[in-house]
Amino acid sequence: MKIVIVSNSHPTNDIRLYHKMAKSLAKIAEVYLYSTAGISNDQQNPYQVVVSSESRWYAIWQIFTEVKKIKADVVVCIEPLTLLLGFALRRRCNCKVVFDIHEFFADAFAERFPPMLRFVMKQFYLIGERWLYSQADLATAVNEQIVYQLCSKPIAAKTLILPNYPVLNVWDYNCEIPHTLHPICELDFDLVYIGGLTSDRGVFTLLESLHLLREDFPMLKALIVGKFFDPVVEQRFYDLITQLHLNSIVYYQSWLPPEKIGVLLKRAKIGLWIFNPSNRRMYNALPLKVLEYLSAGLPVVTIKSPLMSALIKKNHLGACVEYKPRQICDAIRKILLMPQEEYDALSEACLRITIEKYNWEALEPVLLSKISALVGEGS
């Protein structure tokens, strides 16, 4: 069996694409992962192929040209645009097409527009995405909410829920640390935030919370890792750090290779997932970063939402609070002031739930069985 995974935005060493889906599928097939960025590997299954092009559409054409030579049995499409490539390959090679729905694409698209246009643009995008979903042979989705956005009555046989759970013991390895990271990797941190840095992701609320915390913890160390997408937000971030006198306690790292994140998580005490709950895309999401915090043994302080409450609050793995600096500050303070024995027990609970339930290995048999059956239907 030959399986091709296609992306036009994620690198070939992406955690979900390579370390989860590709490596799992490589147990039953030859797997080829095509993208426009990442690393190349033509020596070992799963294989990684990088297509170089400044044009997204030309990159899709290049990938189509390469993939049709492989005569794949299954093509896994990571973005809606790549489904067009998948359908073209299905007509040419009679392969099965799988749509991996790993984010709220319509909501993300609508956020590019002014607030007055967002509802209309979201509905416009959903029309196309719903048609693409209906034409795929199988859809894999990170949660049920994403599927219900595309279909009010999803067909169970056609849809497989594959939450973005971390790989077991994902951080239990020694890896080469880039020279530029050596200074920061020698520090221990009280708090760590990893993710995009935007207003809706609570970057300013986070800084205000740190300002309040500093009253009780003058030697606090907070690590923020992520990219800015708006230069205005970036400038305000640095201005606020200066205004709130946070220069000595905030450590900022713009980017880390995904496989290196564990190096810093192991040196932190609490993981943060701060977001504006009025953003429905984030309100309905269970981010991989939260599960990675848990897999590193970090209690999580986050904002109240149904998914966060079901995971963090219900299982006593940290705290879910309102989107207010004072409440975030108080939740962090409570954990930082815990006796060591109590904190160790909390950390152990985070590790245990990852091992027992929230891990990719628990999902792998279902994925392999579904793909095998899908190919069998076409034979």
ZAVEXDO-620977 format. One record per residue (C-alpha): residue in three letters; x, y, z. Coordinates in steps of 0.5 Angstrom, whole numbers, padded with zeros to 4 digits, always signed. Layout:
AlaXYZ...
***
This chain:
Met+0000+0000+0000Lys+0002+0007-0002Ile+0000+0013+0002Val+0001+0020+0001Ile+0000+0026+0006Val+0000+0033+0002Ser+0001+0040+0006Asn+0002+0047+0003Ser+0003+0050+0009His+0006+0045+0015Pro+0013+0043+0014Thr+0015+0036+0013Asn+0017+0035+0020Asp+0011+0038+0023Ile+0009+0034+0030Arg+0002+0032+0027Leu+0004+0030+0020Tyr+0010+0027+0021His+0011+0024+0028Lys+0004+0022+0029Met+0000+0021+0022Ala+0006+0019+0018Lys+0010+0015+0023Ser+0003+0011+0025Leu+0001+0010+0017Ala+0008+0007+0016Lys+0007+0001+0020Ile+0002-0001+0014Ala+0005+0003+0008Glu+0010+0006+0004Val+0008+0014+0006Tyr+0011+0020+0003Leu+0010+0027+0006Tyr+0010+0033+0001Ser+0010+0040+0003Thr+0013+0047+0001Ala+0017+0047+0007Gly+0021+0043+0012Ile+0026+0037+0012Ser+0028+0032+0006Asn+0029+0025+0007Asp+0029+0020+0002Gln+0032+0014+0006Gln+0027+0012+0011Asn+0020+0011+0011Pro+0016+0015+0012Tyr+0019+0019+0006Gln+0019+0027+0007Val+0019+0031+0000Val+0020+0039+0000Val+0017+0042-0006Ser+0021+0049-0007Ser+0016+0055-0010Glu+0014+0062-0008Ser+0007+0061-0011Arg+0002+0056-0007Trp-0001+0054-0013Tyr+0005+0052-0017Ala+0007+0048-0011Ile+0000+0045-0012Trp+0002+0043-0019Gln+0009+0041-0017Ile+0006+0036-0012Phe+0001+0033-0017Thr+0006+0032-0022Glu+0011+0028-0017Val+0005+0025-0013Lys+0002+0022-0019Lys+0008+0018-0021Ile+0007+0014-0014Lys+0000+0012-0016Ala-0002+0012-0009Asp-0007+0008-0006Val-0009+0014-0001Val-0008+0021-0001Val-0009+0025+0006Cys-0010+0032+0005Ile-0008+0037+0010Glu-0012+0044+0008Pro-0018+0045+0004Leu-0014+0047-0002Thr-0010+0041-0002Leu-0017+0037-0003Leu-0017+0040-0010Leu-0010+0036-0012Gly-0013+0030-0008Phe-0019+0030-0013Ala-0015+0031-0019Leu-0011+0025-0017Arg-0017+0020-0015Arg-0019+0021-0022Arg-0012+0020-0025Cys-0010+0014-0020Asn-0017+0012-0017Cys-0014+0013-0010Lys-0018+0015-0004Val-0018+0022-0001Val-0018+0023+0006Phe-0019+0030+0009Asp-0015+0032+0015Ile-0019+0037+0019His-0015+0040+0024Glu-0017+0047+0025Phe-0023+0051+0024Phe-0021+0054+0017Ala-0027+0058+0016Asp-0026+0062+0023Ala-0019+0063+0021Phe-0021+0065+0014Ala-0026+0070+0017Glu-0021+0073+0022Arg-0017+0076+0017Phe-0023+0081+0015Pro-0026+0087+0019Pro-0031+0085+0024Met-0037+0087+0020Leu-0035+0082+0015Arg-0033+0076+0019Phe-0040+0073+0019Val-0041+0073+0012Met-0034+0071+0010Lys-0034+0065+0015Gln-0041+0063+0011Phe-0038+0064+0004Tyr-0032+0060+0006Leu-0036+0054+0009Ile-0040+0053+0003Gly-0034+0051-0001Glu-0031+0047+0005Arg-0038+0043+0006Trp-0037+0041-0001Leu-0030+0039+0000Tyr-0032+0035+0006Ser-0038+0032+0002Gln-0033+0029-0004Ala-0028+0026+0001Asp-0028+0019+0002Leu-0026+0020+0009Ala-0025+0025+0014Thr-0021+0025+0020Ala-0022+0031+0025Val-0019+0033+0032Asn-0026+0034+0035Glu-0033+0033+0034Gln-0035+0041+0034Ile-0031+0042+0027Val-0035+0036+0024Tyr-0041+0039+0026Gln-0039+0046+0023Leu-0039+0042+0016Cys-0045+0037+0017Ser-0051+0037+0022Lys-0051+0030+0021Pro-0044+0027+0020Ile-0044+0020+0017Ala-0040+0016+0022Ala-0037+0011+0017Lys-0034+0017+0014Thr-0032+0021+0020Leu-0026+0019+0024Ile-0025+0023+0031Leu-0017+0024+0032Pro-0016+0029+0037Asn-0009+0032+0037Tyr-0006+0028+0043Pro+0001+0028+0044Val+0006+0022+0043Leu+0007+0018+0049Asn+0014+0020+0053Val+0014+0025+0047Trp+0020+0029+0051Asp+0023+0023+0054Tyr+0029+0024+0049Asn+0036+0027+0049Cys+0037+0032+0043Glu+0042+0037+0040Ile+0040+0044+0043Pro+0042+0050+0038His+0047+0054+0040Thr+0043+0060+0041Leu+0038+0057+0046His+0044+0055+0050Pro+0043+0061+0055Ile+0036+0060+0056Cys+0036+0052+0057Glu+0040+0053+0063Leu+0035+0057+0067Asp+0029+0054+0070Phe+0022+0058+0069Asp+0016+0059+0074Leu+0011+0060+0068Val+0011+0058+0060Tyr+0007+0060+0055Ile+0008+0057+0048Gly+0004+0059+0042Gly+0002+0065+0037Leu+0002+0072+0040Thr-0004+0076+0038Ser-0009+0080+0042Asp-0014+0074+0042Arg-0009+0069+0045Gly-0009+0074+0051Val-0002+0076+0050Phe-0003+0083+0054Thr-0008+0080+0059Leu-0002+0075+0060Leu+0003+0081+0061Glu-0002+0084+0066Ser-0002+0078+0070Leu+0005+0078+0071His+0005+0085+0073Leu+0001+0083+0079Leu+0004+0077+0080Arg+0011+0080+0081Glu+0008+0084+0087Asp+0009+0077+0091Phe+0014+0074+0087Pro+0020+0079+0085Met+0024+0074+0082Leu+0019+0071+0078Lys+0021+0068+0071Ala+0016+0067+0065Leu+0018+0064+0059Ile+0014+0066+0052Val+0015+0063+0046Gly+0012+0064+0040Lys+0011+0069+0033Phe+0008+0075+0032Phe+0003+0076+0026Asp+0002+0083+0027Pro+0007+0089+0028Val+0003+0093+0032Val+0001+0088+0037Glu+0009+0086+0037Gln+0011+0093+0039Arg+0005+0094+0044Phe+0008+0088+0047Tyr+0015+0091+0048Asp+0012+0097+0050Leu+0008+0094+0055Ile+0014+0090+0058Thr+0017+0097+0059Gln+0011+0100+0062Leu+0010+0095+0067His+0017+0094+0069Leu+0017+0086+0067Asn+0024+0087+0063Ser+0027+0083+0068Ile+0022+0077+0069Val+0020+0076+0062Tyr+0024+0072+0057Tyr+0022+0072+0050Gln+0024+0066+0045Ser+0021+0068+0038Trp+0021+0060+0035Leu+0023+0053+0037Pro+0023+0047+0032Pro+0017+0043+0035Glu+0022+0037+0037Lys+0026+0042+0041Ile+0020+0045+0045Gly+0021+0039+0051Val+0028+0042+0053Leu+0024+0048+0055Leu+0018+0045+0058Lys+0022+0040+0063Arg+0025+0047+0066Ala+0018+0050+0067Lys+0013+0049+0073Ile+0007+0052+0070Gly+0004+0052+0063Leu-0001+0057+0061Trp-0006+0057+0055Ile-0009+0064+0055Phe-0014+0066+0050Asn-0020+0071+0049Pro-0027+0067+0050Ser-0030+0071+0045Asn-0026+0068+0040Arg-0030+0062+0038Arg-0025+0058+0035Met-0020+0058+0041Tyr-0026+0057+0046Asn-0028+0051+0042Ala-0021+0048+0041Leu-0017+0043+0045Pro-0010+0046+0043Leu-0004+0041+0043Lys+0000+0046+0047Val-0004+0044+0053Leu-0003+0037+0052Glu+0004+0038+0051Tyr+0004+0041+0058Leu+0001+0036+0061Ser+0006+0031+0058Ala+0011+0034+0061Gly+0008+0034+0068Leu+0006+0041+0068Pro+0000+0044+0071Val-0004+0048+0067Val-0007+0055+0068Thr-0012+0057+0063Ile-0019+0060+0061Lys-0026+0057+0062Ser-0029+0054+0057Pro-0033+0047+0056Leu-0027+0043+0053Met-0022+0046+0058Ser-0026+0045+0064Ala-0028+0038+0062Leu-0020+0037+0062Ile-0017+0041+0067Lys-0022+0043+0072Lys-0025+0036+0072Asn-0019+0032+0073His-0016+0037+0078Leu-0010+0039+0073Gly-0009+0046+0074Ala-0014+0052+0074Cys-0020+0054+0069Val-0021+0062+0071Glu-0025+0068+0068Tyr-0021+0072+0062Lys-0019+0077+0068Pro-0011+0079+0070Arg-0013+0078+0077Gln-0016+0071+0077Ile-0011+0069+0072Cys-0006+0072+0077Asp-0009+0068+0083Ala-0009+0062+0080Ile-0002+0062+0078Arg+0000+0064+0085Lys-0004+0058+0089Ile+0000+0053+0085Leu+0007+0057+0086Leu+0005+0057+0093Met+0004+0050+0094Pro+0008+0045+0098Gln+0013+0041+0094Glu+0010+0035+0096Glu+0003+0037+0094Tyr+0006+0040+0087Asp+0009+0034+0086Ala+0003+0030+0086Leu-0001+0035+0082Ser+0005+0034+0077Glu+0004+0026+0077Ala-0003+0027+0076Cys-0002+0031+0069Leu+0003+0025+0067Arg-0001+0020+0069Ile-0007+0022+0065Thr-0003+0023+0059Ile+0000+0016+0060Glu-0007+0013+0061Lys-0012+0017+0056Tyr-0009+0023+0052Asn-0004+0020+0048Trp-0003+0018+0040Glu-0002+0011+0041Ala-0009+0010+0044Leu-0012+0013+0037Glu-0007+0009+0033Pro-0010+0003+0032Val-0017+0006+0030Leu-0013+0010+0025Leu-0010+0004+0022Ser-0016+0000+0022Lys-0020+0005+0018Ile-0015+0007+0013Ser-0014-0001+0011Ala-0021-0002+0011Leu-0022+0004+0006Val-0017+0002+0001Gly-0020-0005+0002Glu-0027-0002-0001Gly-0023+0000-0007Ser-0020-0006-0009
***
